Amino acid sequence: MKKHLIILASVMTLNGLQAQQPLTPEKLWELHRVSAIALTPDQQYVLVSVSTPNVKENTFNKEYYKLAVKGGIPIPISKEEVEKFTTKYNTDKSLKLTHKEVKLKSVLGKDIYTDLDKSSGKLYSSLDHRHWDTWNEGSYNHVMIEDSNGKQTDIMEELPYYCPQLPFGGDEDYIWSLDGKKVLYVTKAKVGTDYVLSTNTDIYEYDLASKKTTNLTEGMMGYDTNPQYSKEGVLAWLSMAHDGNESDKNDLYILKNGKRINLTAQWDNTIFSYRWSNDGKRIYLIAPTQGTEQLFVVDVYSKNTNPRQLTQGVFDVNSIVGQAGNQLVVTRTDMNHAAELYTINLKEKKKEYLSLTQLSHFNDEQYKQIAQCPIKERIIKTTDGKDMHAWVIYPPDFDPNKKYPTLLYCQGGPQSIVSQFYSFRWNFQLMASQGYIVIAPNRRGLPGFGVEWNAQISGDWGGQPMSDYLSAIDDIAKEPYVDKDRLGAVGASYGGYSIYYLAGIHQKRFKTFIAHCGVFNLESMYGTTEELFFNNNEIGGAYWEERNAVAQKSYKEFNPIKKINNWDTPILIIHGGKDYRVPEEQGFQAFTAAQLKGIRSELLYFPDENHWVLQPQNGLLWQRTFFKWLKETL
């Protein structure tokens, strides 16, 4: 019945338009969350999953559909039907690829001493003891080849490596060769402390006949990910050059006749994802540009392999689902709309950029009731004379003759673009709909504005990026519709760090702050986080490296805890107990300092959430607390 309700909601027409109302947290948590899975082998349908929050039960209801690429009403299908289409079979379908956890090490006390079966202890002799939100209990994801009888062969037998990669890798981390005689998989062939210091993943090729494994990217020292074959058997993958830098330029490589070719070596940009064209002559890719994520194409066998931009607009192309004839199926968002499926006609004529046609309409009825927010681009001059791009989001009923409280949004990552993304927590439309203007700058250290701009944050967390933030709020504050006495700043992760740091240097600009899972003390962060390559690259190294000038400057000058005597502004601090990337003691230390200094402050703590807030009721609590704090302090 629920499936038919979603279908009905996607196609029905209201007899009369309902009055549009500003977006509320409750309305946000009624939206369907649409994810594309794949095209069917005949390229006639796209498989879609739709998750809908169930706030009362604190869960999500997931349903599956197939939707004709030519358009029409979504057809409900079962999870089992989806799996039939998406299972990774070899050429004759006698074997399939899958993965599962394999126990390789004794870490739990009850595994080490079988008579202590009630013991809760874990014993480690190296790092990699926990990752993202999970403790390492001696198990590793391994790729399996399964025959028609269900017998599985572990092609990574006894190797203490992960595939799919943690924490976000999926089945894109392993594929068949075109002839079905080999398996390619991505892994970081390092263990323990070496594992947390490195980003050096490689692509390995396992030969079914010889049972031998070959490293196809040996000598390539950064992330090597997302292997894909063209119809002609040419291998492509994404590669970063430097070990330890998770936000390095991501280049597109192919392996042809045994030779590695970097197709984007001369391109001053980075790549988020890609997909081969059906004819194997082109590669479509998604890359950031000027505050959006757009579709590009590479002519693989042309003399000039610099990507050409195919789409442009105030939206993000989030993913490439696949090609059906002349139609490319993608997902798209903007700050007023969650993800839906669109098609792009690759043969469209007489236009500089290709247009997008909406294919799925799962949230149309909800949008008819929700007022949209005006969104404008703004170019701001920075303190070092650069032009900085920013988005400004206005309340739905914005009146330039009125004055509005205004929020500076500080992006996390730290190298994640402020684009036309649609978040179910850091939702700009939701913030503006409560009566706030939001300015969201693409400050130093964000992709889409050249490799140099993206790299300038590393080792300079409290330097030019902070000046960029202050330039952004000072610039928008010149507008007559901005209430200069009601400015706030909000952010998470590096954005949370930014809030803690700005609290010590803002010189009375802001009236209130909100920090979510932010870094407060760089020294304790170094000693408790789980991916140390990140801190080594971004902060410069360990706090005990007295001769490391970059690291010492970070710990002494760019450490928020060193600015605590300048704190004088109300602050809301939010943190998750299962956040091992920025561990909970960061939030606790900041809250303790604020309280003991007599600063109005609150701590919202989620013992069962990680770096994000994922559960529906926790999400609503987060948003209600967020806006209640702003109402009381701004």
N, C-alpha and C positions, 0 to 999 in steps of 0.2 A: 504493500500500500504506500509506504514512504517513497518508493521509487517513482510511483505514478504521480505523487504529489509534486516531486521535483520537476518531472516532465511537464506537468500541467502548469507549474509556475513559470516554466521557461517559454511557454508558447501562448498562454492565455492573454487576452487583452482586457483591461479594465473598461467598464462602461463609461466611466468618467475619471479624469485625472484626479488622484488624491493630492491634497496639499502637501508639498514637500517640506520636510522638517529637518533641522540640523542632525547630523549623525551623532548618536549616543553610543556609549560602550555597549549597552544592551543590543542595539541594532547591529553594531559591528559583529557581535558574537552570534548573530542570526545568519550571517552571510555564508554561502556555500564556498568551500575551498576547492578549486578546480585544478586538477593535475593531469597533464597528458602523459600517457604511458608509452604508446607506440602506434604506428600504422599497422594495419593487418597486412599480411604478405601480398594480397592482391591490390593493395593501395587504395581500396575503395572506402575504407573506414578508418577512423582514428579511435583508439581505445582511451577512455577517460575514467579517472577516479574522482569522486566527489565526496569530500568529507564535510559533514555538518556538525557543528558543536551541539552537544546536549548538555546544557548548563546544569539542569536539575540532577542528571546522573553523573556529571563531571567527566564525560567521555565524548568521543566523536563517533558518529554513525557514518560508515563508509559504504558507498554504493558504486557500482561500475556500469558503464554504458559504452556502446559503440555508436559513433556519430558519422554519418556519411560525409565524405570530404566535399561533396557537392552541396551539403546542407540538408536540413530536415530535422525531424524530431529524434532526440536521443533514444536509443533502444536499450532497455535494461538487459544486462548480462550478468552472469555469475562470476565470482572470483576464479572458479575453475576454468571457465571459458577464457578468461583473460590469460591464465597460465598456459592454456593450450597454444595461444598465439605468441606468447613471449618466452616460452621455454627455449633455452639455447641448445638446440640439437645440432649434431654434425650433419654432413650432407645427406646421408641415407637414413637419418633419424634413428640410428641404432644406439647412439650414445647421447647423453646430455650433460651439460655443465651446470654445477650448482656449487654451493659452499656451505660449510658448517663449522662450528667451533670444535677444536680438537684439544684435549687436555694433554699438555706436554711437561709441565713442571709442577712440583709439589710446593705450594705456597701456603695453603691453609694448615693451621696447626693439626687439624684432624687428619690431613693427608700425610703429614710428616710422622705423627705418632697416632697410630690407629686406635690406641686405647683412650685417646682424648677426644672422643667423638662429640663432646659438647663444647669443645674449645672454640672461641671466636677469633683467635689470633691469626695474624698473617705475618710471614717471615720473608724478608727481602734482603738480598745481598747486592742489589744495584738499583738504579732508578728505573723508570718505566713501571713504577708501582701503582700508578693510577693515571687515567687519561680522560679528559673532558668531564665525565660524570660517573665513571665506572672504575672500580678497583681491579687491577690485574690479579686474577686468581689462578694464573697458570695456563689459561686457554688461549688459543689463537685461531682466527679465521683462516681456513684452508680451502683451496679450490679442489672440488671433487669431480671426477668423471664417473657417471653412473650409467650402467648398462640396462637393458630392457628388463632384467630380473631384479633390479634394485641394488645390485652389488656396486659399491663405490670404491674408487681408487683415489687415494690421496696423492696428488702430484707434487705436494710440498711436504711429503712425509718426514717427520722429525725436525723440520725446520721451524725455529721459534720466530717466525715472521707472520705478518698479517696480510691477507688478501681476502676480502676487500680491506682497504686501509681504514684505520680508525682516525677520527670518529665518524666521518661522513661518507666513506667509500661505499659503493654499491656494486651491482653486477656489471657496471661499465668497466670495472677493474679487471675483467677476464673475458676473453673472446676466443672463438675458433678461428683457425686459419681457413682460407676459402676452400681448401680441399678436405678439411676435417681431419687432417693427419697431425696437426699441431695445436697447442693451446698457448695463447699469450696471456700473461697476467702481470699485474703491477704489484710490487712490494718494495719495502725498505729493508734491505738485507743487513740489518743491524739489530743488536740486542742490548737490553739494559740501558746503562748510562749513555752508550754510544747512540742508541736509538733516539733519545730525547734531545741530543745535541745536533741532529742532522735532519735535513730534508731530502736526502739523496735517495729517492725512489728510482727504480729502474723497471724496464719492461723485459720480462723473461719469456723465452720460448721453450715449451716442453714438447719433445717429440714422442709421440705415442709408441712408435716402433722401437726406438732405441732406448727410450726412457731417460734420455739425456736432456739437460736444461742448459740453454745458452742465454747469456745476458746481451740483448740487442742494443742496449744503450750504455754499455760499459764506457767509462770515461766521461760521461755526461753527469755533472756533479750535483745538479739541483733536482727539483721535481720533474719526473718524466711520467706522464699520465695519459689516460684516455686513448688507447690504441684503437684505430679503426682501419679496415681495409676498403679500398675501392673495389669496384666490380672487376677491375683488371688485376687485382692482387697487390696493389701498391699500398704499403703501410704508411699511415700518418699517425702522429701523436703530438701532444703539447709538451714543451720542455722549458724549464727555467735553468739559467746558466749557473747560478751560484748556490753552493751548499749553505743552508742555514737561513736563507731569505725566502720566506713563504709568499712574499708579495713582489717578487722579482718580475721582470718582463717575461710574459708567457709567449714563447714563439711557437710557430707551426712548422713541424718537420715532416718530411717524407723519407722513406727508405726505398730507393729504386736502384736495381742492379747492384745491390750491396753498398750503395753510397748514400750517406746521410745528407740531406739538402734542407737548409733552413730557408723556408719560403718567405719569412717575414723579417729577415735579419736587418733590413734597412728601414723597416717601418717603425716610426716613433709612437708606438702604442703597444698594448697588451691584449691578449685574447682570453675570453671567458669560456667559450665552448665552440664546437664546430661540428659539421657533418658533411660527408662526401655527397656530391650530386649523384644522381642515378647513373649518369653516363661515365662517371669517373674522371671527368675533365676539369671539374671545378670543385672547390671546397667552399661551402657557406659557413660563415662564422659570426659570432656575436662578440662585439667589443664595445668598450665604453667610449663615449665621445661627447664632450661639452655637456655633461650633466645628464646624459641618457645612455641607454644601451641599445645599439642599433645592429642591423644586419649588414654584413659585408660579404664580398665574394673574392676568392683568389682563383685566377686562371692558372692552373697548376703548370701547364706546359708552355706558358707565355714567357717571353724574355723578361717582362716586368711582372713580378709576382707580388707587388705591393697590393694589399686589399683595396677594393673599390667599395664605397658605401652605397648600399641599395635602398635603405629606408631612412627617413628623417621625420622628426616630429616630437611633440611633447608627450612621449610615451617611451616605455622600455619594451624591446623584444627580449623576452626572458629565456626562451629555449627554442630550439629547432627540433620539431617532432619527427619530421621526415618529408620526403618529396613524393608527390603523387602526380605523375605526368608533369604538367607545367605549373602545378600548384605546390607551393611550399607551405607546410602546416607549422605554425609557431604558436607560442603563448605570448600574451601581451598584458601589460599593466600600465596604469598611470596613478597619480596620487589620489584620484577620485574613484578608481575602479580596481577591484581585485582581478586576479588572473582569469582570463578566458582564452579560448582558442580562436585563432584567426588564420586566414589563408592569404598568401601573397602570389599573385600571378606573375611568374617569372618572364612571361612573354609580353607583358604590358608595354605598349608603345607610347611614344611621344610624351614621356614624362621624365623629368630628371631623376626622381625617386619613385620607387614602386609603392603602391598603396596597399593597405591592409583591409581585408573584408572580414567582419566578425562572423565566426562560425558557430560558437556555442553561446548560449544566453541563459545560463543557470541563475544569474543574479538580477536579471532585468527587472523583475517585479519589485524586488527590494529597492533598486535604484530609483524607481518611479516615485518612491516615498521619501527619498533622501536628497536633501539639497546639496548641490555641488559647490565646491570652493573655487574661487578664481585663483589661478596660479600664474605667476609671472617670473621671467628670468631677470636677473639683475647683475650687472658687472660692477665690481667694487675695486677701487685702487688700493693695493696693499702698501704697507710701510716701506717695502723695498721696490716700489714702483711697478709691480706686476698687476695685470688684470685678473681678478678672481671672479669666477662664476658662482652665483648663488640662486637658489629658488626662494621665492617669497610666496607664502600661502596665506590667503585672506579669508575671513569669515564669509559664509554664504551670502549674507545680506550686507556686505561691506559698504560703508558710506564714507567717502573721503573727507566729509565734513565733521566726522566724529573722531574721537581719540580712543585708541585701543591699547590694552596691555600687549606686550610683545615678547616672544620667546626666541632666544638664540638656541638653535638645535646644534649639538656637538656630536659629530659622527664617530662611530667606533671603528674597529678594524685593527690598527688605525688606517689601513689602506683599503677602505671600501667606499665605492663611489656614492655620493648623494645624488641618486638618479630618480626616475619616476617609478620607484618601487612602491609596493603597497604592503605595509606591515600590519599585522593584526595586534601589535602592541605599540610600536613607535609609529603611530598613524597620524600623518600630518593633517589629513582631512578631519579627523576626530579632534585634534588639538584646536584647529581653526574654528571648528563648529561650536566650540565652547566659548567663542568670543575673543580668541587670541590671534594676533598676527604671528606667523612663524617665519623666521629667516633661517635658511639651511645652506650654509656656504660650503662649496667644494674647496676647502682650505688646503694648504700645503700637505702633500702626502696622500692625495686621492687620485685614482687612475682616470684616464680619459682626457688628460691635458698634457700629454707627453711623458716620457719616461723620467726625465729629470724632475718634473713637478711631483711625480709620484714618489720618488726616492728621497726627496728633501726632508722628510720627517724623521728618517732613521738617524738616531743619535742626537736629535734636536727636538725632543718631545715638548719641552717647555719653552722653546725659542720661537721661530717664525710661525709655526702653527697657532700658537697662542696670540701672537700679534695679528694673524689673519682673522681669528675669531673676534678680537676687539675691533678690528677695522670693520667687520661685518655689522656688529651691533651699533657702532658709532655711525655708520653710513645710513642704516635704516632709521636710526633715531632722529635724523635730520628731517624726516618727513613730518608734515603737520598733523597727520592722522596717528602718529605714534605717541603714546603717553610716555614721556621720558622718565617719569617718576615711577613707572610700573614696568620695569624690564626684568625678565627672568632668564635663566639658562638651565638647560636640561641635557642629559646625555648618558650613554651606557658604554661600558668597557673602556676603550680609550676615551670615549666621550665622557664616561664617569671620571676618569683621570682628569680630563679637561675641566670638569666642574670643580673637583678638589683643588686643582691648580689655580683656576680663575678666582676661586674664593679667597686666595691669598694675594692676588695682584690686581683685582678689578677696579680698585679705587672708587668704591661707592657707585659703580655703574648699575649693579644689579640689586634687586630687592629680595630675590629668592633664588634658591638652587635646588635641583633634583639630580642625584647621582645614582645610577643603577649599575651594580657590579663593577665599580670603578677601582682603579689602582690608586691607593693612597700612600703606600710606603714602598718605594722601589726596592729597598733592601730585603724586607720580609717577603715581598713578591718574588724576588729572585730565589729565595730559599724555600718557597712553597708551591710555585707553579709547576706544571707538568711538562711543558714543552720549552726546554731551556734554550733551544736554538732561537726562539722568538726574542727572548730577553737579550741574548748575546748580540743579535742583529740590531734590535731596536734601541736598547739602552747602551750597548757598547761592550758589555761583558759583566764580569762578577764584581761585586762591591769591594772585594779584597784585593783587586788588581790595582795597586796604588800607582803604578807607572802607566796605566791605561787612561790617557787624558780624556777620551770621549766618555768612558764609563764614569770616571770621577766627576766630570762636569754634570752628568745625568744625576748621580746620587746626591751631589752637593747643591746644584743650582736648580735642577728640574724635578726635584722630589717634593710632591705636595706637602709631605709631613714637615718639611723644613720651613714652610710658609704658614704654619698653623697659628703663629702669634698675630697674623694679619686677619684671621677669620673674624667676621663680625656680622654675618648675614645668615638668616634662617636657611636651614638645609634639610631636605628629606633624603634619607639614605636607604637604598633597597639592595638586598643581596640574597643569593640562593645558597643553601647549605651544601648542594651537590655541585657547586661551581669549583672545579679543580683547575680551570684556566686562570681565573682571578679568584683565589680562595677567599672564603668568608671572613677571614681575619682582617682583610682590607676594609670591609665595611664596618666591622666591629671597632677597629682602631679609630676610624673617622668619627663614628657615633660617640665613642668614649671621649674623644678630644672635644667635640662640639658640646657635649653635655657638661664636662668639667670646666669649660670656658664660659658656661652660662649662655650659650647660643641656642636659640629656639631650634629644636631638631627632633626628628622622628626617625625610627628605624622600622622598616617593613622587611621582615625576614621570612623566607620560604624555605623550610628545612628540606623539602622534597623537590625543589627545582634546581636546575643547573644555571648556566650562564644566561639562559633564556627562561621565560615563563610560559609553559606549554599547556597546563591544565585549564579548562574553561573557567572554573570558579576562581582559581588563582589569578587568571588573566583579568577577570572582572574586578577582583579585589585590588589588583595593581592599578587599574585605570581609575577606579573610584577614589583610591587613596591619592593618586597622582593629581586628579582635578580638585579634590577637596583641599589638598595642600595649597594648590595654586589659588584657589578661591579665598583661602584664609590669609595667605601671605603676600599675594600680589594684587 
